[in-house]
Amino acid sequence: MAFRADEQDELKSVFDEAASYLKHIAKRLDSEQLLYFYARFKQAREGPCEDLKPSFFDFQGKQKWKAWRNLGQMSRYQAMSEYVTALTKLEPDWESKLDSDEQDDLGTGGTGVSVSTMYHPDDDITDENKTVFDWCKECNVEKVQSFLTSHGLDVNAKDAEGMALLHWAADRGFVEMVELLLKNRADPNVQDADGQTPLHYAVSCGHTPVVESLLRHWASLEIADSDGLLPADMDPSPEISALLQQALGT
């Protein structure tokens, strides 16, 4: 939908007011609603998402990135229009309630609304209560090796997030841990709850040494995740893209 110049100016003014008002009612919105407004705010302010996908450990960041990314090439003014329309459906009289004295500078780096209720990291865990996954996330190679050797654990077992140890190591960029796990027969093509392999993680997060290690251990470039995305579709850096093309023989 195209907007005339005069419509664009008016829409931008209303959008700024809507974004200011939304901050006052954000606590009453659920995660789905917050993501809807967040994505359109980012699209309106910055245009189509070109950011790298966040670390898979960052669940909140990943959800926000997906919501924004899914808007594709939607125009900034269409995003503003949908933002204002959605707010008006929630609060038909929001404009009359808006106190102009409470409006503050949103800034180009703002988000318009927080999605901080979506995810809370676990509290610190004592060493006695740490699992092999905790030690893996800390890149404690000695502890992970001890667990795998002494406890007879399945190196490809998944945690509550649906992720195997190799996913975590690839996500964090811990190449030494990746090598250890592969040496202990970790499956380089193990898939998480979203169908993504460790190679998806390493490519997405830009961990070149991990990508190299996985490719040496026959990680597949042909496994698609639940969204139909291959590792090469995860916005690789030029360096990683070259590695993937080389592995494909192209």
C-alpha atoms as one frame of an Amber mdcrd trajectory, in Angstrom:
protein
   0.000   0.000   0.000   1.416   3.388  -1.046   1.124   6.468   1.167   1.140
  10.057  -0.116   3.688  12.489   1.317   1.062  14.230   3.443  -0.217  10.855
   4.686   3.332   9.807   5.572   3.898  12.900   7.716   0.596  12.468   9.526
   1.122   8.735   9.994   4.605   9.238  11.438   3.249  11.738  13.952   0.449
   9.383  15.049   2.862   6.445  15.162   5.252   8.301  17.485   2.355   9.081
  19.815   1.160   5.482  19.677   4.625   4.169  20.545   4.779   6.554  23.476
   1.348   5.504  24.708   2.069   1.793  24.348   4.840   1.989  26.925   2.229
   2.819  29.552   0.153  -0.308  28.891   2.911  -2.785  27.982   2.621  -4.619
  31.297  -0.944  -5.607  30.412   0.025  -7.196  27.079   0.974 -10.815  26.518
   4.149 -11.942  24.769   2.461 -12.393  21.386   1.103  -8.848  21.452   4.440
  -7.426  22.572   6.241  -9.185  19.744   3.703  -7.864  17.233   4.318  -4.259
  18.293   8.075  -4.745  18.683   8.482  -6.069  15.135   6.518  -3.228  13.583
   8.327  -0.629  15.635  11.685  -1.958  14.417  10.429  -2.151  10.825   9.134
   1.412  11.006  12.329   2.814  12.502  15.001   0.698  10.794  13.358  -0.984
   7.816  13.676  -4.718   6.997  15.691  -6.770   9.478  19.315  -7.167   8.463
  20.662  -8.066  11.908  22.429 -11.373  12.445  20.331 -13.969  14.211  20.987
 -13.854  17.976  22.666 -16.624  19.900  20.350 -19.574  20.370  20.921 -19.250
  24.108  19.235 -15.867  23.855  15.647 -17.119  23.613  14.102 -13.672  23.986
  16.401 -12.183  21.365  15.682 -15.020  18.969  11.909 -14.530  19.293  12.181
 -10.792  18.727  14.496 -11.293  15.741  12.071 -13.784  14.176   9.092 -11.473
  14.636  10.921  -8.603  12.939  12.492 -10.778  10.241   9.094 -12.249   9.313
   7.895  -8.822   8.163  10.192  -9.173   5.157  10.172  -6.104   2.899   7.118
  -4.461   4.461   7.404  -0.688   4.039   8.097   1.505   7.044   4.750   3.256
   6.643   2.815   0.010   6.368   4.470  -1.071   9.625   3.450   2.237  11.242
  -0.098   1.811   9.986  -0.398  -1.723  11.355   1.106  -0.619  14.680  -1.412
   2.199  15.096  -4.327   0.028  13.912  -3.479  -2.735  16.392  -3.197  -0.268
  19.262  -6.535   1.321  18.336  -8.202  -2.100  18.427  -6.823  -2.633  21.922
  -7.491   0.895  23.166 -10.023   2.706  20.940  -9.668   5.953  22.902  -5.895
   5.863  23.398  -5.343   9.248  21.740  -7.599  11.024  24.199  -5.795   9.325
  27.093  -2.322  10.223  25.931  -0.775  12.845  28.160   1.497  14.865  25.920
   3.543  15.909  28.932   4.566  12.273  29.484   5.901  11.749  25.974   9.654
  11.292  25.886  12.243  10.971  23.194  12.030   7.462  21.762  15.315   7.751
  19.884  16.328   5.748  16.833  17.763   2.979  18.992  14.590   2.436  21.027
  12.266  -0.500  20.756   8.991   1.167  21.683   8.121  -1.651  24.052   9.954
  -4.189  26.124   9.557  -7.930  25.727  11.476  -8.610  28.912   8.786 -10.822
  30.438   9.386 -13.542  27.884  12.551 -15.023  29.265  14.404 -15.075  32.551
  17.809 -16.770  32.856  18.232 -19.312  35.618  19.786 -18.197  38.872  23.399
 -19.079  39.517  23.865 -22.808  40.060  26.351 -24.198  42.558  29.024 -26.519
  41.219  27.490 -29.443  43.085  24.219 -29.029  41.217  25.597 -28.420  37.740
  24.793 -30.860  34.967  26.954 -31.740  31.996  25.033 -29.089  30.048  26.000
 -26.430  32.588  29.663 -27.384  32.310  29.400 -27.391  28.532  27.983 -23.857
  28.533  30.988 -22.784  30.607  33.398 -24.588  28.280  34.795 -26.699  31.106
  36.299 -29.419  28.926  37.663 -31.398  31.863  34.295 -31.592  33.625  32.416
 -32.552  30.459  34.937 -35.277  29.671  34.572 -36.577  33.232  30.780 -36.695
  32.928  30.928 -38.505  29.612  33.477 -41.008  30.895  32.395 -41.591  34.485
  28.637 -41.229  34.141  28.227 -43.046  30.847  26.046 -40.258  29.490  24.628
 -40.226  25.980  26.596 -37.487  24.264  23.635 -36.816  21.965  21.027 -36.509
  24.732  18.984 -33.292  24.671  18.057 -30.919  27.471  14.740 -29.258  28.262
  15.350 -26.754  25.442  15.605 -29.618  22.947  19.315 -28.975  22.434  22.225
 -31.409  22.542  25.637 -30.590  23.992  27.000 -29.980  20.507  24.319 -27.348
  19.879  25.422 -25.434  22.973  29.110 -25.673  22.127  28.473 -24.540  18.543
  26.242 -21.708  19.729  28.892 -20.402  22.126  31.743 -20.801  19.647  33.654
 -23.225  21.888  35.726 -25.020  19.272  37.691 -27.004  21.896  34.424 -28.282
  23.343  33.105 -29.072  19.864  36.216 -31.141  19.153  35.869 -32.975  22.456
  32.236 -33.847  21.823  32.904 -34.994  18.267  35.771 -37.127  19.549  33.250
 -38.729  21.917  30.983 -39.572  18.986  28.641 -36.622  19.104  26.434 -36.592
  16.009  27.440 -33.549  13.910  23.936 -33.601  12.402  21.890 -33.897  15.594
  18.771 -31.713  15.313  17.181 -29.581  18.001  13.477 -28.998  18.629  13.379
 -26.672  15.612  15.195 -29.122  13.361  18.426 -27.140  13.430  21.828 -28.778
  13.504  24.987 -27.498  15.229  26.054 -26.193  11.833  22.947 -23.968  11.709
  24.027 -22.523  15.066  27.673 -21.988  14.166  26.841 -20.361  10.832  24.173
 -18.116  12.346  26.467 -16.933  15.151  29.467 -16.425  12.890  31.785 -18.917
  14.606  34.169 -19.708  11.762  36.466 -22.177  13.624  33.433 -24.187  14.744
  32.059 -24.269  11.197  35.426 -25.553  10.000  35.476 -28.255  12.687  31.957
 -29.427  11.931  32.610 -29.549   8.209  35.732 -31.657   8.816  33.520 -34.106
  10.696  31.016 -34.396   7.857  28.347 -32.025   9.060  25.634 -31.956   6.407
  24.796 -28.845   4.428  21.569 -30.420   3.178  19.542 -30.657   6.402  16.729
 -28.090   6.564  15.173 -26.908   9.809  11.442 -26.723  10.509  11.275 -23.440
   8.563  12.921 -25.044   5.545  16.215 -23.212   6.097  19.572 -24.827   5.358
  22.743 -23.840   7.228  23.723 -21.717   4.220  20.481 -19.735   4.648  21.469
 -18.486   8.113  23.016 -15.186   6.947  26.617 -16.436   6.903  29.533 -14.038
   6.961  31.547 -13.797   3.733  34.260 -15.989   5.270  31.812 -18.681   6.331
  29.935 -18.426   3.049  33.180 -19.222   1.246  33.716 -22.262   3.473  30.221
 -23.541   2.753  30.623 -23.043  -0.984  33.918 -24.881  -0.863  32.293 -27.760
   1.023  29.557 -27.891  -1.599  32.178 -27.911  -4.350  30.871 -24.700  -5.904
